[in-house]
Amino acid sequence: MNVNPNKCVVIEDSENGIKAAKKAGMKCVGFAGLKHNKQNLSSADLIVSAYSDVNFYSLQQLFD
């Protein structure tokens, strides 16, 4: 894609996925919408419980 990692956003539902995204220099949205998911998403830049919570404004806030 030839995009700088600091301009990317990853949506993840696992602790290890969030760690990988952060290590790569990307912003990360933790998806906590699955009731059976007991992962620690606290290191995500934003945590949402529904994909409808992710919008242009919420993503723009990650880069401000």
Secondary structure, 3 states (H helix, E strand, C coil): CCCCHHHCEEEECCHHHHHHHHHCCCEEEEECCCCCCCCCCCCCCEEECCHHHCCHHHHHHHCC
